Amino acid sequence: MRNAMTIDVEDYFQVSAFAGHIPREHWDRLPCRVEPNIERILALLDEHDVRATFFTLGWIAERYPAMVRRIVDGGHELASHGYAHRRASEQDRREFLDDVTRSKRLLEDIGAAEVGGYRAPSFSIGQRNLWALDTLQEAGYRYSSSIYPIRHDHYGMPDAPRFAFRPQGGGLLELPATTVALFGRNFPAGGGGYFRLMPYPLSRWLMRRVNRQDGQACIFYFHPWEIDPGQPRQKAIGLKTRFRHYVNLSRMEPKIRCLLKDFEWDRVDRVFPGAAQ
């Protein structure tokens, strides 16, 4: 079974957990590391003959247009992660529409490719702002991967469907990150800090369970900064934030290599036909 490999293209200083520590107006003063990290990821995917979906920030695309074109030229799908990594839950309807429209047009102009997919920063679409899905359709998107059906202190909609669905009978397809249902609760199985924290055999078992028992494709995600243990360390952050961001960074790339070898992968728009229509 083919699964969907996705990369959220943002730099280490843009993560939501650092928002109160690193102001957006300081981003241009910080050393960017996203371009060499994306080059490593592209080489890794090419080594395993895998095509993926890159949910890319407009802020990044403006500064690294050649990198965006290398993603498209490599046969990968270009998708939107918004413009400046603002959570959807922190914007009103007009602000959100402006953000997702701006990023879509920018990416399409730079990449010379249609952008049909969107992922909200920090999976920030949930029960309180489901209007954002209608807004995405209004902006011309075909699918979203923005709802995470888990319980988390910063995001999550645990009662949402675990697999592809069309919210409220609309035209937009929602593709939740992969979870496994155990003991009456959904557990994350699709990447991020959970993947860095868990032993690889456990992650592999969880994803194989989704493929075999649920008969569904997995959606896996990671970030370029997660394969970069040499990134500048932030000091004035809490212990929980420090742990979540830095745990097992040095082990991430070897684990990704195992993942690419052990499963079949492709772009979101080819794994889920509804995402391409």
ZAZA-726669 format. One line per field, with one value per residue: residue number from 1; x, z, y of N, C-alpha, C in turn. Coordinates in nm, 2 decimals, always signed. Atoms other than C-alpha are relative to their C-alpha. Example, Ala and Ser with C-alpha at 12.3 -4.5 7.8 and 13.67 -1.06 7.14 Angstrom:
2
nr (1; 2)
n.x (+0.09; -0.09)
n.z (+0.00; +0.00)
n.y (-0.12; -0.11)
ca.x (+1.23; +1.37)
ca.z (+0.78; +0.71)
ca.y (-0.45; -0.11)
c.x (+0.09; -0.08)
c.z (+0.00; +0.08)
c.y (+0.12; +0.11)
This chain:
277
nr (1; 2; 3; 4; 5; 6; 7; 8; 9; 10; 11; 12; 13; 14; 15; 16; 17; 18; 19; 20; 21; 22; 23; 24; 25; 26; 27; 28; 29; 30; 31; 32; 33; 34; 35; 36; 37; 38; 39; 40; 41; 42; 43; 44; 45; 46; 47; 48; 49; 50; 51; 52; 53; 54; 55; 56; 57; 58; 59; 60; 61; 62; 63; 64; 65; 66; 67; 68; 69; 70; 71; 72; 73; 74; 75; 76; 77; 78; 79; 80; 81; 82; 83; 84; 85; 86; 87; 88; 89; 90; 91; 92; 93; 94; 95; 96; 97; 98; 99; 100; 101; 102; 103; 104; 105; 106; 107; 108; 109; 110; 111; 112; 113; 114; 115; 116; 117; 118; 119; 120; 121; 122; 123; 124; 125; 126; 127; 128; 129; 130; 131; 132; 133; 134; 135; 136; 137; 138; 139; 140; 141; 142; 143; 144; 145; 146; 147; 148; 149; 150; 151; 152; 153; 154; 155; 156; 157; 158; 159; 160; 161; 162; 163; 164; 165; 166; 167; 168; 169; 170; 171; 172; 173; 174; 175; 176; 177; 178; 179; 180; 181; 182; 183; 184; 185; 186; 187; 188; 189; 190; 191; 192; 193; 194; 195; 196; 197; 198; 199; 200; 201; 202; 203; 204; 205; 206; 207; 208; 209; 210; 211; 212; 213; 214; 215; 216; 217; 218; 219; 220; 221; 222; 223; 224; 225; 226; 227; 228; 229; 230; 231; 232; 233; 234; 235; 236; 237; 238; 239; 240; 241; 242; 243; 244; 245; 246; 247; 248; 249; 250; 251; 252; 253; 254; 255; 256; 257; 258; 259; 260; 261; 262; 263; 264; 265; 266; 267; 268; 269; 270; 271; 272; 273; 274; 275; 276; 277)
n.x (+0.08; -0.08; +0.03; -0.04; -0.11; +0.01; -0.10; +0.04; -0.12; -0.01; -0.13; +0.01; +0.04; +0.14; +0.09; +0.09; -0.05; -0.10; +0.06; -0.02; -0.14; -0.06; +0.10; -0.01; -0.08; -0.15; -0.04; -0.10; -0.13; -0.05; -0.06; +0.10; -0.06; +0.10; -0.05; -0.08; +0.08; +0.09; -0.08; -0.02; +0.13; +0.02; -0.09; +0.05; +0.12; -0.05; -0.07; +0.10; +0.09; +0.13; +0.05; +0.07; +0.07; -0.07; +0.08; -0.10; +0.03; -0.03; -0.12; -0.12; +0.00; -0.05; -0.14; -0.08; +0.07; -0.07; +0.02; +0.14; +0.00; -0.07; +0.10; +0.09; -0.08; -0.03; +0.12; +0.08; +0.12; -0.02; +0.13; -0.01; +0.00; +0.03; -0.11; -0.10; +0.02; +0.10; +0.11; +0.14; +0.08; -0.03; +0.04; +0.14; +0.03; -0.06; -0.15; -0.03; +0.01; -0.11; -0.12; +0.00; +0.00; -0.13; -0.10; +0.03; -0.04; -0.14; -0.06; +0.03; -0.09; -0.14; -0.02; +0.06; +0.07; +0.12; +0.00; +0.13; +0.01; -0.03; -0.01; +0.00; -0.11; +0.03; +0.13; +0.08; +0.14; +0.07; +0.14; +0.04; -0.02; +0.02; +0.02; -0.12; +0.00; +0.08; -0.09; -0.10; +0.07; +0.03; -0.13; -0.03; -0.07; +0.07; +0.00; -0.07; -0.05; -0.01; +0.06; -0.06; +0.11; -0.06; +0.00; -0.14; +0.02; +0.00; +0.08; +0.07; +0.14; +0.00; +0.13; +0.00; -0.03; -0.14; -0.05; +0.05; +0.14; +0.04; +0.08; +0.13; +0.05; -0.05; -0.08; -0.14; -0.04; -0.08; -0.08; -0.06; -0.12; +0.03; +0.01; +0.04; +0.10; -0.03; +0.06; +0.10; -0.06; -0.08; -0.14; -0.07; -0.09; -0.03; -0.12; -0.02; -0.08; +0.03; -0.08; -0.14; +0.00; +0.03; -0.09; +0.05; +0.09; +0.13; +0.06; +0.02; +0.12; +0.12; +0.04; +0.04; +0.14; +0.09; +0.01; +0.06; +0.12; +0.09; +0.00; -0.01; -0.13; -0.05; -0.05; -0.11; -0.05; -0.11; -0.05; -0.15; -0.08; -0.01; -0.12; -0.11; -0.04; -0.09; +0.07; -0.02; +0.08; +0.07; -0.03; +0.10; +0.13; +0.03; -0.06; +0.09; -0.03; -0.14; +0.00; +0.08; -0.07; -0.14; -0.02; -0.04; -0.03; -0.11; +0.05; +0.11; -0.03; -0.01; +0.13; +0.07; -0.05; +0.06; +0.14; +0.00; -0.03; +0.10; +0.13; +0.01; +0.04; +0.02; +0.06; +0.14; +0.10; +0.00; +0.04; +0.15; +0.05; +0.08; -0.08; -0.05; +0.12)
n.z (+0.00; +0.00; -0.10; +0.04; -0.07; +0.00; -0.07; -0.03; +0.03; -0.08; -0.06; -0.14; -0.08; +0.04; -0.06; -0.09; -0.14; -0.02; +0.04; -0.10; -0.02; +0.11; +0.08; +0.15; +0.06; -0.02; +0.08; +0.10; -0.06; -0.04; +0.11; +0.06; +0.03; +0.07; +0.13; +0.00; -0.05; +0.11; +0.09; -0.06; +0.01; +0.14; +0.04; -0.07; +0.08; +0.13; -0.02; -0.01; +0.11; -0.07; +0.03; -0.12; +0.00; -0.08; -0.04; +0.00; -0.04; +0.10; -0.05; +0.04; +0.14; +0.05; -0.02; +0.06; +0.12; +0.07; -0.08; +0.04; +0.13; +0.00; -0.05; +0.11; +0.11; -0.04; +0.01; -0.12; +0.00; -0.07; -0.07; -0.09; -0.15; -0.04; +0.04; -0.10; -0.11; -0.10; -0.02; +0.05; -0.11; -0.05; +0.10; +0.04; +0.14; +0.10; -0.01; +0.05; +0.15; +0.06; -0.01; +0.09; +0.14; +0.03; +0.01; +0.11; +0.12; +0.00; +0.03; +0.14; +0.08; -0.01; +0.04; +0.13; -0.02; -0.08; -0.14; -0.04; -0.14; -0.11; -0.14; -0.09; -0.10; -0.13; +0.01; -0.08; +0.03; -0.08; -0.03; -0.02; +0.12; +0.12; +0.11; +0.08; +0.11; +0.11; +0.05; +0.09; +0.12; +0.07; +0.05; +0.11; -0.04; +0.01; -0.12; -0.12; -0.09; -0.10; -0.12; -0.06; -0.09; -0.13; -0.11; -0.01; -0.07; +0.09; +0.12; +0.00; +0.00; -0.02; +0.05; +0.15; +0.07; +0.01; +0.14; +0.09; -0.01; +0.05; -0.11; +0.02; +0.14; +0.10; +0.11; -0.04; -0.06; -0.11; -0.01; -0.13; -0.02; -0.04; -0.14; -0.03; -0.10; -0.10; -0.14; +0.00; +0.02; +0.11; -0.03; +0.12; +0.07; +0.13; +0.01; -0.09; -0.12; -0.05; +0.07; -0.05; -0.13; +0.00; +0.07; +0.13; +0.02; -0.04; +0.11; +0.11; -0.04; +0.00; +0.14; +0.07; -0.05; +0.08; +0.14; +0.00; -0.07; +0.04; +0.14; +0.03; +0.02; -0.10; +0.04; -0.09; +0.02; -0.08; +0.03; +0.03; -0.12; -0.08; +0.03; -0.01; -0.14; -0.01; +0.00; -0.12; -0.11; -0.07; -0.14; -0.09; +0.02; -0.11; +0.01; +0.08; +0.14; +0.03; +0.03; +0.12; +0.13; +0.02; -0.03; +0.10; +0.14; +0.07; +0.05; +0.09; +0.14; +0.01; -0.01; +0.13; +0.10; -0.03; +0.04; +0.15; +0.05; -0.05; +0.05; +0.13; -0.02; +0.12; -0.02; -0.05; +0.11; +0.07; -0.09; -0.02; +0.13; -0.02; -0.02; +0.13; +0.08)
n.y (-0.12; -0.13; -0.10; -0.14; -0.06; -0.14; -0.08; -0.13; -0.07; -0.12; +0.01; +0.03; -0.11; -0.03; +0.09; -0.07; +0.00; -0.11; -0.13; -0.09; -0.02; -0.06; -0.07; +0.01; -0.10; +0.04; +0.12; -0.03; -0.01; +0.13; +0.09; +0.10; +0.13; +0.09; +0.05; +0.12; +0.11; +0.05; +0.07; +0.13; +0.07; +0.04; +0.11; +0.12; +0.05; +0.04; +0.13; +0.11; -0.01; -0.03; -0.13; -0.04; -0.13; -0.10; -0.11; -0.10; -0.14; -0.11; -0.07; +0.08; +0.01; -0.13; -0.02; +0.11; +0.05; +0.11; +0.12; +0.03; +0.06; +0.13; +0.09; +0.03; +0.06; +0.13; +0.08; -0.01; -0.09; -0.12; -0.04; -0.12; +0.00; -0.14; -0.09; -0.03; +0.10; -0.04; +0.10; -0.03; -0.03; -0.13; -0.09; +0.00; +0.05; -0.08; +0.02; +0.13; +0.00; -0.07; +0.08; +0.12; -0.04; -0.05; +0.11; +0.08; -0.07; -0.01; +0.13; +0.03; -0.08; +0.04; +0.14; +0.03; +0.13; -0.02; +0.04; +0.05; +0.04; -0.09; +0.05; -0.11; +0.01; +0.07; +0.06; -0.09; +0.00; +0.09; -0.02; -0.14; -0.08; +0.08; -0.10; -0.01; +0.10; -0.06; -0.11; +0.07; +0.03; -0.13; -0.05; +0.09; +0.12; +0.13; +0.09; -0.05; +0.10; -0.10; +0.05; +0.12; +0.05; +0.04; -0.10; -0.06; -0.13; -0.11; +0.02; +0.13; +0.02; +0.15; +0.06; -0.01; +0.12; +0.02; +0.01; -0.10; -0.03; -0.13; -0.06; -0.06; +0.03; -0.09; +0.05; +0.02; +0.12; -0.01; +0.12; -0.01; +0.08; +0.14; +0.04; +0.13; +0.01; +0.11; -0.02; -0.11; -0.13; -0.02; -0.03; -0.05; +0.10; -0.06; -0.08; -0.10; +0.03; +0.14; +0.09; -0.02; +0.05; +0.15; +0.09; +0.02; +0.11; -0.04; -0.08; +0.09; +0.09; -0.08; -0.03; +0.12; +0.03; -0.08; +0.06; +0.14; +0.02; -0.10; +0.00; -0.14; -0.05; -0.09; -0.14; -0.02; -0.14; -0.05; -0.14; +0.00; -0.02; +0.12; +0.08; -0.09; -0.01; -0.11; -0.12; -0.08; +0.03; -0.11; +0.01; -0.05; +0.08; +0.09; +0.13; +0.08; -0.04; +0.05; +0.15; +0.03; -0.05; +0.05; +0.14; +0.10; -0.06; +0.08; +0.13; -0.02; +0.03; +0.15; +0.06; -0.03; +0.10; +0.13; -0.02; +0.00; +0.14; +0.09; -0.03; -0.06; -0.14; -0.08; -0.13; +0.00; -0.01; +0.12; +0.11; -0.02; -0.06; -0.11; -0.12; -0.04; -0.03)
ca.x (+0.00; +0.13; +0.14; +0.18; +0.51; +0.49; +0.74; +0.64; +0.89; +0.97; +1.29; +1.38; +1.30; +0.95; +0.80; +0.49; +0.65; +0.91; +0.65; +0.67; +1.04; +1.14; +0.93; +0.85; +1.02; +1.35; +1.33; +1.53; +1.81; +1.86; +2.07; +1.84; +1.92; +1.62; +1.79; +2.07; +1.82; +1.58; +1.87; +1.95; +1.58; +1.56; +1.87; +1.73; +1.40; +1.58; +1.80; +1.48; +1.30; +1.02; +0.81; +0.66; +0.44; +0.61; +0.38; +0.58; +0.57; +0.53; +0.79; +1.04; +0.94; +1.00; +1.35; +1.45; +1.27; +1.53; +1.48; +1.10; +1.17; +1.41; +1.12; +0.89; +1.16; +1.22; +0.86; +0.73; +0.40; +0.42; +0.15; +0.09; +0.17; +0.04; +0.26; +0.42; +0.33; +0.04; -0.20; -0.54; -0.69; -0.53; -0.68; -1.02; -1.19; -1.06; -0.70; -0.71; -0.84; -0.58; -0.30; -0.40; -0.47; -0.14; +0.06; -0.12; -0.06; +0.30; +0.39; +0.22; +0.41; +0.74; +0.70; +0.50; +0.28; -0.08; -0.11; -0.41; -0.32; -0.29; -0.17; -0.24; +0.06; +0.05; -0.27; -0.46; -0.80; -1.04; -1.39; -1.38; -1.27; -1.41; -1.51; -1.15; -1.22; -1.49; -1.24; -0.98; -1.23; -1.32; -0.94; -0.93; -0.77; -0.88; -0.77; -0.64; -0.43; -0.50; -0.70; -0.53; -0.78; -0.59; -0.58; -0.29; -0.23; -0.19; -0.41; -0.63; -0.98; -1.01; -1.37; -1.28; -1.27; -0.93; -0.92; -1.01; -1.34; -1.53; -1.64; -2.00; -2.06; -1.85; -1.62; -1.29; -1.12; -0.97; -0.68; -0.59; -0.24; -0.22; -0.34; -0.40; -0.71; -0.62; -0.81; -1.08; -0.84; -0.65; -0.27; -0.04; +0.14; +0.22; +0.55; +0.67; +0.81; +0.62; +0.82; +1.15; +1.05; +0.92; +1.15; +1.14; +1.00; +0.70; +0.64; +0.67; +0.42; +0.17; +0.18; +0.17; -0.14; -0.31; -0.22; -0.32; -0.59; -0.76; -0.68; -0.58; -0.29; -0.07; +0.01; +0.35; +0.50; +0.83; +1.02; +1.36; +1.48; +1.42; +1.72; +1.94; +2.09; +2.34; +2.07; +2.12; +1.99; +1.73; +1.81; +1.52; +1.25; +1.08; +1.19; +0.88; +0.94; +1.31; +1.24; +0.97; +1.19; +1.53; +1.46; +1.65; +1.73; +2.04; +1.84; +1.58; +1.76; +1.85; +1.49; +1.36; +1.59; +1.44; +1.09; +1.16; +1.29; +1.01; +0.71; +0.59; +0.55; +0.42; +0.27; -0.06; -0.23; -0.14; -0.21; -0.56; -0.73; -0.98; -0.70; -0.62; -0.97)
ca.z (+0.00; -0.09; +0.19; +0.17; +0.27; +0.36; +0.47; +0.64; +0.50; +0.77; +0.96; +1.32; +1.44; +1.29; +1.50; +1.70; +2.03; +1.98; +1.88; +2.22; +2.22; +1.87; +1.72; +1.35; +1.29; +1.40; +1.15; +0.89; +1.14; +1.21; +1.02; +0.79; +0.76; +0.56; +0.22; +0.30; +0.50; +0.21; -0.02; +0.22; +0.21; -0.17; -0.20; +0.06; -0.13; -0.46; -0.32; -0.24; -0.55; -0.34; -0.44; -0.16; -0.08; +0.05; +0.25; +0.21; +0.39; +0.16; +0.37; +0.29; -0.08; -0.13; +0.00; -0.16; -0.50; -0.65; -0.37; -0.45; -0.81; -0.73; -0.53; -0.83; -1.08; -0.87; -0.93; -0.59; -0.51; -0.40; -0.13; +0.11; +0.48; +0.49; +0.45; +0.79; +1.01; +1.19; +1.34; +1.18; +1.52; +1.58; +1.27; +1.18; +0.85; +0.66; +0.79; +0.71; +0.36; +0.29; +0.42; +0.23; -0.09; -0.07; -0.01; -0.28; -0.55; -0.44; -0.45; -0.79; -0.93; -0.81; -0.87; -1.19; -1.06; -0.93; -0.55; -0.44; -0.08; +0.25; +0.60; +0.88; +1.11; +1.42; +1.29; +1.41; +1.25; +1.49; +1.64; +1.71; +1.36; +1.11; +0.91; +0.79; +0.57; +0.38; +0.35; +0.20; -0.06; -0.14; -0.19; -0.45; -0.25; -0.31; +0.01; +0.36; +0.60; +0.90; +1.16; +1.40; +1.57; +1.90; +2.24; +2.27; +2.48; +2.18; +1.91; +1.82; +1.75; +1.90; +1.78; +1.41; +1.16; +1.15; +0.78; +0.47; +0.49; +0.34; +0.63; +0.64; +0.30; +0.13; -0.16; +0.03; +0.12; +0.47; +0.52; +0.89; +1.00; +1.09; +1.42; +1.57; +1.77; +2.09; +2.42; +2.31; +2.22; +1.92; +1.94; +1.70; +1.45; +1.17; +1.25; +1.42; +1.78; +1.85; +1.58; +1.72; +2.07; +2.00; +1.92; +1.55; +1.57; +1.76; +1.49; +1.22; +1.40; +1.44; +1.07; +0.95; +1.17; +0.99; +0.65; +0.74; +0.99; +0.89; +0.52; +0.50; +0.37; +0.63; +0.61; +0.76; +0.82; +0.94; +0.93; +0.78; +1.12; +1.26; +1.07; +1.18; +1.52; +1.46; +1.46; +1.69; +2.04; +2.20; +2.57; +2.72; +2.67; +2.91; +2.98; +2.81; +2.49; +2.50; +2.52; +2.25; +2.00; +2.06; +2.16; +1.94; +1.65; +1.58; +1.53; +1.30; +0.96; +1.02; +1.12; +0.81; +0.60; +0.77; +0.70; +0.33; +0.30; +0.50; +0.33; -0.01; -0.04; -0.28; -0.31; -0.13; -0.46; -0.60; -0.29; -0.24; -0.58; -0.43; -0.35; -0.72; -0.84)
ca.y (+0.00; +0.35; +0.60; +0.98; +1.13; +1.50; +1.77; +2.09; +2.34; +2.59; +2.68; +2.61; +2.96; +2.96; +2.68; +2.78; +2.68; +2.96; +3.23; +3.39; +3.38; +3.48; +3.76; +3.74; +4.07; +3.91; +3.62; +3.80; +3.85; +3.48; +3.23; +3.03; +2.66; +2.54; +2.53; +2.29; +2.08; +2.06; +1.96; +1.67; +1.57; +1.58; +1.37; +1.12; +1.09; +1.06; +0.78; +0.58; +0.69; +0.85; +1.15; +1.36; +1.66; +1.98; +2.20; +2.52; +2.86; +3.16; +3.34; +3.07; +3.05; +3.43; +3.40; +3.07; +3.05; +2.83; +2.58; +2.58; +2.51; +2.23; +2.07; +2.09; +1.99; +1.68; +1.56; +1.65; +1.81; +2.17; +2.27; +2.55; +2.59; +2.95; +3.25; +3.33; +3.03; +3.19; +2.94; +2.93; +2.95; +3.29; +3.45; +3.57; +3.48; +3.77; +3.74; +3.37; +3.41; +3.67; +3.44; +3.13; +3.32; +3.50; +3.19; +2.99; +3.26; +3.31; +2.94; +2.90; +3.19; +3.07; +2.70; +2.73; +2.45; +2.44; +2.43; +2.23; +2.14; +2.32; +2.23; +2.47; +2.54; +2.32; +2.15; +2.45; +2.38; +2.22; +2.23; +2.60; +2.72; +2.47; +2.78; +2.77; +2.47; +2.66; +2.95; +2.71; +2.60; +2.96; +3.03; +2.74; +2.46; +2.10; +1.94; +2.02; +1.82; +2.04; +1.84; +1.60; +1.37; +1.35; +1.52; +1.76; +2.07; +2.29; +2.14; +1.84; +1.74; +1.39; +1.33; +1.40; +1.11; +0.94; +0.90; +1.11; +1.28; +1.58; +1.81; +1.90; +1.74; +2.01; +1.98; +2.01; +1.69; +1.67; +1.43; +1.39; +1.29; +0.92; +0.79; +0.45; +0.37; +0.17; +0.14; +0.38; +0.66; +0.79; +0.78; +0.97; +0.76; +1.00; +1.17; +1.48; +1.48; +1.15; +0.98; +1.12; +1.01; +0.65; +0.36; +0.30; -0.05; +0.09; +0.35; +0.09; -0.14; +0.14; +0.24; -0.12; -0.17; +0.12; -0.03; -0.39; -0.37; -0.04; -0.09; +0.28; +0.47; +0.66; +1.03; +1.09; +1.44; +1.59; +1.92; +2.01; +2.13; +1.78; +1.64; +1.92; +1.86; +2.14; +2.41; +2.71; +2.63; +2.85; +2.92; +3.11; +2.84; +2.61; +2.26; +2.10; +2.31; +2.23; +1.86; +1.86; +2.05; +1.89; +1.53; +1.28; +1.52; +1.32; +1.01; +1.15; +1.11; +0.74; +0.67; +0.84; +0.62; +0.31; +0.45; +0.51; +0.15; -0.02; +0.14; +0.25; +0.63; +0.89; +1.24; +1.32; +1.40; +1.06; +0.85; +1.01; +1.06; +1.30; +1.54; +1.57; +1.66)
c.x (+0.09; -0.05; +0.05; +0.11; -0.01; +0.10; -0.06; +0.12; +0.00; +0.14; -0.01; -0.05; -0.15; -0.10; -0.09; +0.04; +0.10; -0.07; +0.01; +0.14; +0.08; -0.11; +0.02; +0.09; +0.15; +0.04; +0.11; +0.14; +0.07; +0.06; -0.10; +0.08; -0.09; +0.05; +0.09; -0.08; -0.09; +0.09; +0.03; -0.13; -0.02; +0.09; -0.04; -0.12; +0.04; +0.07; -0.10; -0.11; -0.14; -0.03; -0.09; -0.08; +0.07; -0.09; +0.09; -0.05; +0.03; +0.12; +0.13; +0.01; +0.05; +0.15; +0.09; -0.08; +0.06; -0.02; -0.14; +0.00; +0.07; -0.10; -0.09; +0.07; +0.03; -0.12; -0.08; -0.11; +0.03; -0.14; +0.03; +0.00; -0.04; +0.12; +0.10; -0.02; -0.08; -0.11; -0.13; -0.09; +0.03; -0.04; -0.15; -0.02; +0.07; +0.15; +0.04; -0.01; +0.11; +0.13; +0.00; +0.00; +0.14; +0.10; -0.02; +0.05; +0.16; +0.07; -0.02; +0.08; +0.14; +0.03; -0.06; -0.08; -0.13; +0.02; -0.14; -0.02; +0.05; +0.01; +0.01; +0.12; -0.05; -0.14; -0.10; -0.14; -0.07; -0.15; -0.04; +0.02; -0.02; -0.04; +0.12; +0.00; -0.08; +0.08; +0.11; -0.06; -0.03; +0.13; +0.05; +0.08; -0.10; +0.00; +0.08; +0.05; +0.03; -0.06; +0.07; -0.09; +0.06; -0.02; +0.14; -0.03; -0.01; -0.09; -0.07; -0.15; -0.03; -0.12; -0.01; +0.03; +0.15; +0.05; -0.08; -0.15; -0.03; -0.09; -0.13; -0.05; +0.05; +0.09; +0.15; +0.02; +0.10; +0.08; +0.08; +0.13; -0.03; -0.01; -0.04; -0.10; +0.03; -0.07; -0.10; +0.06; +0.09; +0.14; +0.07; +0.10; +0.06; +0.12; +0.02; +0.08; -0.04; +0.09; +0.15; +0.01; -0.01; +0.11; -0.05; -0.09; -0.14; -0.07; -0.04; -0.12; -0.13; -0.05; -0.04; -0.14; -0.10; -0.01; -0.07; -0.13; -0.11; -0.02; +0.01; +0.14; +0.04; +0.03; +0.10; +0.05; +0.13; +0.05; +0.15; +0.08; +0.02; +0.12; +0.12; +0.04; +0.10; -0.06; +0.03; -0.10; -0.06; +0.01; -0.12; -0.14; -0.02; +0.05; -0.09; +0.02; +0.13; +0.00; -0.07; +0.08; +0.13; +0.02; +0.04; +0.01; +0.10; -0.04; -0.10; +0.03; +0.01; -0.14; -0.08; +0.05; -0.07; -0.15; -0.02; +0.02; -0.11; -0.14; +0.00; -0.06; -0.02; -0.06; -0.14; -0.09; +0.00; -0.05; -0.16; -0.05; -0.09; +0.07; +0.05; -0.11; -0.06)
c.z (+0.00; +0.11; -0.05; +0.09; -0.02; +0.08; +0.02; -0.01; +0.08; +0.07; +0.15; +0.08; -0.02; +0.07; +0.10; +0.14; +0.03; -0.02; +0.11; +0.04; -0.11; -0.08; -0.15; -0.06; +0.01; -0.09; -0.10; +0.06; +0.04; -0.11; -0.04; -0.03; -0.09; -0.13; +0.00; +0.05; -0.11; -0.11; +0.05; -0.02; -0.14; -0.04; +0.07; -0.07; -0.13; +0.01; +0.01; -0.10; +0.05; -0.04; +0.12; -0.02; +0.10; +0.03; +0.04; +0.05; -0.11; +0.03; -0.05; -0.16; -0.06; +0.01; -0.06; -0.12; -0.07; +0.07; -0.03; -0.14; -0.01; +0.06; -0.11; -0.11; +0.04; +0.00; +0.12; -0.01; +0.09; +0.06; +0.09; +0.15; +0.05; -0.04; +0.12; +0.13; +0.11; +0.01; -0.05; +0.11; +0.06; -0.10; -0.01; -0.14; -0.10; +0.00; -0.06; -0.15; -0.07; +0.00; -0.10; -0.14; -0.04; -0.02; -0.12; -0.13; +0.00; -0.04; -0.15; -0.09; +0.00; -0.05; -0.14; +0.00; +0.08; +0.14; +0.04; +0.15; +0.10; +0.13; +0.09; +0.10; +0.13; +0.00; +0.07; -0.06; +0.08; +0.02; +0.00; -0.13; -0.13; -0.12; -0.09; -0.12; -0.11; -0.06; -0.10; -0.14; -0.08; -0.06; -0.12; +0.04; -0.02; +0.12; +0.11; +0.08; +0.13; +0.14; +0.05; +0.10; +0.12; +0.10; +0.02; +0.07; -0.09; -0.12; +0.01; +0.00; +0.01; -0.06; -0.16; -0.06; -0.01; -0.14; -0.09; +0.01; -0.06; +0.11; -0.04; -0.14; -0.10; -0.10; +0.04; +0.07; +0.12; +0.02; +0.13; +0.01; +0.07; +0.15; +0.01; +0.11; +0.09; +0.13; +0.00; -0.02; -0.12; +0.04; -0.13; -0.05; -0.13; -0.01; +0.11; +0.13; +0.05; -0.07; +0.05; +0.14; +0.01; -0.06; -0.14; -0.02; +0.04; -0.11; -0.12; +0.02; -0.01; -0.15; -0.08; +0.05; -0.08; -0.14; +0.00; +0.06; -0.04; -0.15; -0.06; -0.02; +0.12; -0.06; +0.11; -0.02; +0.09; -0.05; -0.04; +0.12; +0.08; -0.04; +0.02; +0.15; +0.03; +0.00; +0.12; +0.11; +0.07; +0.15; +0.09; -0.03; +0.11; -0.03; -0.09; -0.15; -0.05; -0.04; -0.13; -0.13; -0.02; +0.02; -0.13; -0.14; -0.07; -0.05; -0.11; -0.14; -0.01; +0.01; -0.12; -0.11; +0.02; -0.05; -0.15; -0.05; +0.03; -0.06; -0.14; +0.02; -0.13; +0.04; +0.05; -0.12; -0.09; +0.09; +0.02; -0.13; +0.02; +0.02; -0.13; -0.09; +0.04)
c.y (+0.12; +0.09; +0.14; +0.05; +0.16; +0.07; +0.14; +0.10; +0.13; -0.01; -0.01; +0.12; +0.04; -0.09; +0.08; +0.00; +0.11; +0.14; +0.10; +0.04; +0.07; +0.07; -0.01; +0.11; -0.02; -0.11; +0.03; +0.02; -0.13; -0.08; -0.10; -0.13; -0.09; -0.05; -0.12; -0.12; -0.06; -0.07; -0.14; -0.09; -0.04; -0.11; -0.13; -0.06; -0.05; -0.14; -0.12; +0.01; +0.03; +0.15; +0.04; +0.13; +0.10; +0.11; +0.12; +0.14; +0.10; +0.08; -0.06; +0.01; +0.13; +0.01; -0.11; -0.06; -0.11; -0.13; -0.06; -0.07; -0.13; -0.11; -0.05; -0.08; -0.15; -0.09; -0.01; +0.09; +0.12; +0.04; +0.11; -0.03; +0.14; +0.09; +0.01; -0.08; +0.05; -0.11; +0.05; +0.05; +0.14; +0.11; +0.01; -0.04; +0.08; -0.01; -0.14; -0.01; +0.08; -0.08; -0.11; +0.03; +0.05; -0.11; -0.09; +0.07; +0.01; -0.13; -0.04; +0.08; -0.04; -0.14; -0.03; -0.13; +0.04; -0.05; -0.03; -0.03; +0.10; -0.08; +0.12; -0.02; -0.05; -0.06; +0.08; +0.02; -0.11; +0.04; +0.15; +0.09; -0.08; +0.09; +0.01; -0.09; +0.06; +0.11; -0.06; -0.03; +0.12; +0.05; -0.09; -0.12; -0.12; -0.08; +0.07; -0.12; +0.07; -0.04; -0.13; -0.06; -0.06; +0.10; +0.05; +0.14; +0.12; -0.01; -0.14; +0.01; -0.15; -0.07; +0.00; -0.14; -0.02; -0.01; +0.10; +0.02; +0.14; +0.07; +0.06; -0.02; +0.10; -0.06; -0.02; -0.13; +0.02; -0.13; +0.01; -0.08; -0.13; -0.02; -0.15; +0.00; -0.12; +0.04; +0.12; +0.14; +0.00; +0.03; +0.04; -0.10; +0.05; +0.09; +0.10; -0.04; -0.14; -0.10; +0.00; -0.07; -0.15; -0.08; -0.03; -0.12; +0.02; +0.08; -0.08; -0.09; +0.08; +0.03; -0.13; -0.05; +0.08; -0.06; -0.13; -0.01; +0.10; +0.00; +0.14; +0.04; +0.09; +0.13; +0.03; +0.14; +0.02; +0.13; +0.00; +0.02; -0.13; -0.09; +0.08; +0.02; +0.11; +0.14; +0.08; -0.03; +0.12; -0.02; +0.03; -0.06; -0.10; -0.14; -0.09; +0.04; -0.05; -0.15; -0.03; +0.03; -0.08; -0.15; -0.08; +0.06; -0.08; -0.13; +0.00; -0.05; -0.15; -0.07; +0.03; -0.09; -0.14; +0.01; -0.01; -0.14; -0.10; +0.01; +0.05; +0.14; +0.07; +0.13; -0.01; -0.01; -0.13; -0.12; +0.01; +0.07; +0.12; +0.13; +0.06; +0.05; +0.13)
